[in-house]
Amino acid sequence: MSLPLSTRRSWVGPNRDYSIRRQCRLAGVPRSDIYYSPVPETKDNLLLMRIIDEQYMKRPEYGYPRMTDWLREHGHEVNYKRVARLMRRMGLQAITPGPHTSKPAPGHKIYPYLLRNVEINRVNQVWSTDITYIPMKRGYMYLTAVLEWHSRYVLAWELSNTLESTFCVAALEQALTQGTPEIFNTDQGSQFTSEAFTGVLLGKEIAISMDGRGRALDNVFIERLWWSVKYEDVYPKSYDDGHELYRGLGVYFDYYNNERNHSSLDKRTPAEVFNGGGVRN
């Protein structure tokens, strides 16, 4: 199906002749994109995952062995196997070299990292994307966003309760309605090495850059975005469900783009820098 996922999603809605399930199947849209249903997990594991997530934001070099040791030091009776399973579900990996959960699927092409020693000095020079775990009171979801590096402007974002590539492709397609980057940077996760994702970039002749394995700091700007999203919005508000999370993130990203001044932008907002820098079409 050639139409963008964001367009096909607009076809699905209540009070139609078909059920939501059948509408999604006919439109080729995952039902998770419509319902925003959180992934269920036990209460104990949700609490533990929240603690892991907060510590990982502070110490991204922690893999599951060091995270397990840290949890034990703070009174949590956990073993390595349990922590490894939870971090795998959360999509977390240490930034230092070693075995990683964010890796390409067999047969997916890996592209070289193009940004080493490159000065970022203009709008639409580099865009990037990533996925992060979002805890909620009754489960969790995954958030992806597309970020313009020079302005720190969030071009698009999407939620999903799976790590399939469809919500990443939807965010990419939405972002491309606002311009075209010279280089698009991702990690080597299977969502971003998939033909569905890279095909969109190649179709617009955008150069693809991929971080080295375990080098989350290659994508440092979006890592800083996740820190802001979580500590300024997700953690303090502790959303009940996916619909509330979706509405809340909409408000937050509007604030982040249009009201939140950044010291690195000379106290300007991302929208001021992005809109003042022009768009390469």
C-alpha positions in Angstrom: 0.0 0.0 0.0 1.7 3.2 -1.2 -0.1 5.9 0.7 1.6 7.1 3.9 0.5 5.4 7.2 -0.6 8.8 8.6 -3.0 9.1 5.7 -4.4 5.6 6.1 -4.8 6.1 9.8 -7.2 9.0 9.1 -9.5 6.5 7.3 -10.2 4.7 10.6 -12.9 6.0 13.0 -16.1 5.2 14.8 -19.6 5.2 13.4 -18.6 3.6 10.1 -20.0 0.5 8.4 -17.1 -1.6 9.6 -15.7 -2.4 13.0 -12.4 -0.7 14.1 -10.7 -4.1 13.8 -11.8 -4.6 10.2 -11.1 -0.9 9.2 -7.5 -1.3 10.5 -7.1 -4.5 8.6 -8.4 -3.0 5.3 -6.3 0.2 5.7 -3.2 -1.7 6.7 -3.0 0.1 10.1 -2.0 -1.6 13.4 -4.8 -1.5 15.9 -2.3 -0.3 18.5 -2.0 3.0 16.5 -5.8 3.6 17.0 -6.4 2.5 20.6 -3.1 3.5 22.2 -3.5 0.5 24.6 -0.6 0.2 27.0 1.4 -3.0 27.3 0.2 -4.9 30.4 2.7 -5.9 33.0 2.6 -6.9 36.7 2.4 -4.1 39.3 5.8 -5.1 40.7 7.5 -5.2 37.3 6.0 -1.8 36.4 7.4 -0.3 39.5 10.8 -1.9 38.9 10.8 -0.8 35.2 10.0 2.8 36.3 13.0 2.7 38.6 15.2 1.2 35.9 14.1 3.8 33.5 15.0 6.7 35.8 18.4 5.2 36.6 19.1 4.6 33.0 18.4 8.2 32.2 21.1 9.1 34.7 23.5 6.3 33.9 23.0 5.2 30.2 26.3 3.2 30.5 24.5 0.6 32.7 23.8 -2.7 31.0 21.7 -5.3 32.9 24.6 -6.6 35.1 25.4 -3.1 36.5 21.7 -2.3 36.7 21.1 -5.5 38.7 23.9 -4.7 41.1 22.6 -1.1 41.6 19.1 -2.4 42.2 20.3 -4.9 44.8 22.3 -2.1 46.5 19.1 -0.2 46.9 17.1 -3.0 48.4 15.5 -4.7 45.4 15.6 -8.5 45.3 16.2 -9.1 41.7 18.4 -11.4 39.6 20.3 -10.8 36.4 17.8 -12.7 34.3 14.8 -10.7 35.4 16.5 -7.3 34.9 17.8 -8.4 31.5 14.3 -9.4 30.4 12.8 -6.1 31.6 15.4 -4.0 30.0 15.0 -5.9 26.8 11.2 -5.2 26.9 12.0 -1.6 27.5 14.4 -1.4 24.6 17.3 -0.3 26.8 21.0 -1.0 26.2 24.2 0.3 27.6 26.0 2.9 25.6 29.3 1.1 26.0 30.4 -1.7 23.5 29.0 -5.1 24.2 25.9 -7.3 23.5 22.9 -5.0 22.6 19.1 -5.1 22.2 19.0 -2.4 19.5 20.3 -4.3 16.5 19.4 -4.8 12.9 17.3 -7.8 11.7 19.2 -10.4 9.6 19.5 -9.1 6.1 18.9 -5.5 6.9 21.5 -3.1 5.4 23.7 -1.0 7.8 24.8 2.4 6.7 28.0 4.2 7.8 28.0 6.9 10.4 28.4 10.2 8.6 28.5 12.8 11.4 31.9 12.2 13.0 33.6 15.7 13.3 30.8 17.3 11.3 29.8 20.8 12.4 26.0 21.2 12.6 25.4 24.9 11.6 22.2 25.1 9.7 18.6 24.0 9.8 17.7 20.7 7.9 21.4 19.7 7.8 20.7 16.7 10.1 17.5 15.0 11.4 17.5 12.0 13.7 15.0 9.7 15.4 15.0 7.2 18.2 12.6 5.2 20.4 12.1 5.4 24.2 10.2 3.6 26.8 7.3 5.5 28.5 6.0 4.2 31.9 2.4 4.7 32.9 0.3 3.7 35.9 -1.3 0.7 34.2 1.4 -0.3 31.7 3.8 1.2 29.3 4.2 2.4 25.7 7.0 3.3 23.3 7.5 6.9 22.0 9.4 7.8 18.8 10.2 11.3 17.6 12.0 13.0 14.7 14.2 15.8 15.7 15.9 18.6 13.7 19.4 18.9 15.2 20.3 22.5 14.6 17.1 23.9 16.1 16.2 21.0 18.4 12.7 21.2 16.8 10.5 18.1 17.2 9.1 17.6 13.7 6.9 14.6 14.5 6.2 12.0 17.1 4.2 8.8 17.5 3.2 6.3 20.2 2.9 2.5 19.9 2.5 -0.5 22.2 4.9 -2.5 20.0 8.4 -2.0 18.7 7.3 -2.7 15.1 8.5 -0.3 12.5 5.1 1.1 11.5 4.9 3.9 14.0 8.5 5.0 13.2 7.6 5.1 9.5 4.5 7.2 10.3 6.5 9.7 12.3 9.1 9.9 9.5 6.4 10.5 6.9 4.8 13.2 9.0 8.1 14.9 9.6 8.9 15.0 5.8 5.8 17.2 5.3 7.8 20.0 6.9 11.0 19.8 4.8 13.8 17.5 3.8 17.1 16.9 5.6 20.5 16.4 4.0 21.4 13.6 6.4 19.1 11.4 8.5 20.7 9.7 11.6 19.5 6.7 13.5 20.8 3.8 15.5 21.0 0.3 14.1 17.7 -0.9 15.5 15.7 -3.1 13.3 12.9 -0.5 13.0 15.4 1.9 11.3 17.3 -0.6 9.2 14.0 -2.0 7.7 13.3 -1.4 4.1 10.0 0.3 5.0 12.0 3.0 6.9 15.1 3.4 4.8 13.0 3.2 1.6 11.3 6.4 2.5 14.6 8.2 2.9 16.2 6.7 -0.2 13.1 7.7 -2.2 13.9 11.3 -1.3 17.6 11.0 -1.9 18.4 11.6 1.8 21.8 10.4 3.0 21.4 7.8 5.7 23.7 7.8 8.8 23.7 5.1 11.5 25.4 5.2 14.9 27.9 2.6 15.8 26.6 -0.2 18.0 26.3 0.9 21.6 27.1 4.5 20.8 23.9 6.2 21.9 25.9 9.4 22.4 26.2 9.6 18.6 22.5 10.6 18.8 23.0 12.9 21.8 20.5 15.6 20.9 17.6 13.2 20.9 18.9 11.6 24.1 18.6 15.1 25.7 15.1 15.3 24.3 14.1 12.1 26.1 15.5 13.5 29.4 13.4 16.6 29.0 10.2 14.7 28.1 10.5 12.3 31.0 11.6 14.6 33.8 9.5 17.6 32.8 6.3 15.7 31.8 6.1 11.9 32.0 7.5 11.2 35.4 5.7 14.0 37.3 2.4 13.4 35.6 2.4 9.6 35.7 -0.3 9.2 33.0 -3.1 6.6 33.5 -3.5 5.3 30.0 -2.4 5.7 26.4 -5.1 8.3 25.5 -4.2 10.5 28.4 -0.5 10.1 27.5 -1.2 11.0 23.9 -3.0 14.2 24.9 -0.4 15.1 27.4 2.5 14.7 25.1 0.7 16.8 22.5 0.6 19.6 25.0 4.2 19.1 26.0 5.7 19.0 22.5 3.8 22.2 21.6 5.4 23.8 24.7 8.8 22.3 23.9 8.8 23.7 20.4 7.1 27.0 20.9 7.6 28.2 24.4 10.6 26.5 26.0 13.7 28.6 25.6 17.0 26.7 25.2 20.3 28.0 26.4 22.1 26.3 23.5 19.9 28.4 21.2 20.7 31.7 22.8 17.5 31.6 24.8 15.3 31.1 21.7 12.7 28.4 21.1 13.2 25.5 18.7 10.4 26.9 16.5 12.1 30.3 16.3 15.3 28.8 15.0 13.7 26.2 12.8 11.3 28.6 11.1 14.0 31.3 10.7 16.5 28.9 9.1 14.6 28.1 5.9 13.6 24.8 4.5 15.5 22.8 1.8 12.9 21.2 -0.6 
